[in-house]
Amino acid sequence: MKDKYSGLLKFLILLLVIIIAVWYFVPRTEKETAMPKYVLVIHGGAGTILPENMSAEREAAYREALGQALAAGEDVLKAGGSSLDAVSAAILVMEDSPLFNAGKGAVFNSEGINELDAAIMDGATLNAGAVSGVQRIANPVLLARAVMDNSGHVMLVGAGAENFAKEQGFEFVEPDYFYTDYRWGQLQKAKKAGAVILESDDDLIFLNKDHKYGTVGAVALDNHGNLAAATSTGGLTNKRYGRVGDTPIIGAGTYADNNSCAVSGTGTGEYFIRATIARNICALMEYKGLSLEQAAEVMVHDVLIRMGGDGGIIAVDAAGNIALKFNTTGMYRGFVVAGEEPVIGIYKD
Amino acid sequence: MKDKYSGLLKFLILLLVIIIAVWYFVPRTEKETAMPKYVLVIHGGAGTILPENMSAEREAAYREALGQALAAGEDVLKAGGSSLDAVSAAILVMEDSPLFNAGKGAVFNSEGINELDAAIMDGATLNAGAVSGVQRIANPVLLARAVMDNSGHVMLVGAGAENFAKEQGFEFVEPDYFYTDYRWGQLQKAKKAGAVILESDDDLIFLNKDHKYGTVGAVALDNHGNLAAATSTGGLTNKRYGRVGDTPIIGAGTYADNNSCAVSGTGTGEYFIRATIARNICALMEYKGLSLEQAAEVMVHDVLIRMGGDGGIIAVDAAGNIALKFNTTGMYRGFVVAGEEPVIGIYKD
């Protein structure tokens, strides 16, 4: 009798183990496939970018750098990392490349100094960090992250931002780290043209018809369903000393909110600030029920053009929809969705 | 025959002149009475402001200063001036008073320096100007206005902003212009408390339970139907060198758009930046159809509190509705509507 019950007990325990095992493994697998697929979108600046002005070598170099940035960000997302870490990783590659107007390749201001701006924002918490006017930090996006995580503030500028960087153990580069012949040449050209343009009281922003806004940016949705955005720039060639553009202004060039979307912008920053472009794309989704595509279209092709500004944005929403919009002839850009091949673009399609 | 016609012609010309005269004068008068009535709203900071902690003399001094600021702004509006000029005029009075944390009465940062921020925005054009971290300009709101009108940029910070001020012929004050025993004492108290709080890795912002955010601000609707907003501050006592709060961030502490409303904020600036409070109040009206009252309520009593921030806002919409909202125990504030007596308040009603 006892043995009979014992056999039944063993059978029941075995059954229980099987049920638990099935419950443990099967739903886990289902959950994983039901998780949001990660998405990463990047830009390397918008402007007058035409195939006829681009050598095959230069185009190949841009495509390679954009591909490397996407790969660096995707590595983080594929490993289950956060969207915050992914946008940082993608931007680091572009900051370290001399091709983009951020980090190493930053343009010169009117006094021949490189002043760098960056911002990062976490859509899950609305935490944000930004720096402006730093001159000796190779990767401003990492300093923006440190401001977010460790300063108790959102935005630090100039010498105050560099004091904080020192406290945080950042390495300082010599100012000539940012020197490139190409950017120095641009400043000389701008200064020549600027003298004329200043006489007519016009705006330095419209100095060249073949302008480019070489800001870099990244937005991502990770496997945990969290959005993040980050942007980094050297600003405008020949800009005034101390000028702050849209990049480090939360809501202008950078915004992320899990309730709606994550946006990074590039263009005539003053217009992005005045129209709070990044936040407005999210607000049009959240308050007016527009799709990401529609909201981005309104801001880039309606509001921005009506105001006289140009540029573009990249965005991703909480459902993984993406938008890459620009009202210029080109925008260096790329995106990758989990399980798919990365896509890279430069000109208008 | 010719004379007869000539008489008729004269009569017809006279009739025509009378008709034109009537058309010219009568509708003009009607138009004037149908014009929007001007409205001006100001604040002098929000925080823990309780009647039991306030001497009768101090309260009287605040009420007098707020009354003077309202009168200065109303003079502009009554004379048919612009909302932009009115908000400037009101803020000038508060910047020149030692009672408010702006201009003369600015608090000290952690290095014992006064760093001042200000912004101004024109709702008719979305033009905006902002400065941050200026140390020797008595009236930062005027420098923000100059940035808007003459720099081609929206935001200038630090030494770059002061270089621009020099070009624009601004007078420079000595740093001790901003010295007041009261503010210096606050810094010493904050430093003592801060040392403790830094050990526990907490945030300096929450240093005192009896904190006050002494930002000043003004929003106005003028007789031409145009909205404007401006804000000016000395920031937070014992703040980090180089910290930028919400005041000079377009969309955070300051925003104006004729399509919706004009807002000026005061409070824990970091939260105002992260939630783009000022722009969001306007966006809730424009995109979601909320009233100004409802939109302000959502941002100040829902979003801000949920995030852990406190403070208040003043706002006026294109129809002349006003909102004065705060989630603290008090906010120095006042408003005046064309043809009515000004109203001044300090505590919760």
Interface residues (C-beta under 8 A of the other chain):
Chain A: M121 L126 N127 A128 S132 G133 S151 G152 H153 V154 M155 L156 V157 G158 A159 G160 A161 N163 F164 D203 L204 I205 K239 R240 Y241 G242 R243 V244 G245 I249 I250 G251 A252 Y255 G269 E270 I273 R274 A275 T276 R279 N280 A283 L284 Y287 K288 M307
Chain B: M121 L126 N127 A128 S132 G133 S151 G152 H153 V154 M155 L156 V157 G158 A159 G160 A161 N163 F164 D203 L204 I205 K239 R240 Y241 G242 R243 V244 G245 I249 I250 G251 A252 Y255 G269 E270 I273 R274 A275 T276 R279 N280 A283 L284 Y287 K288 M307
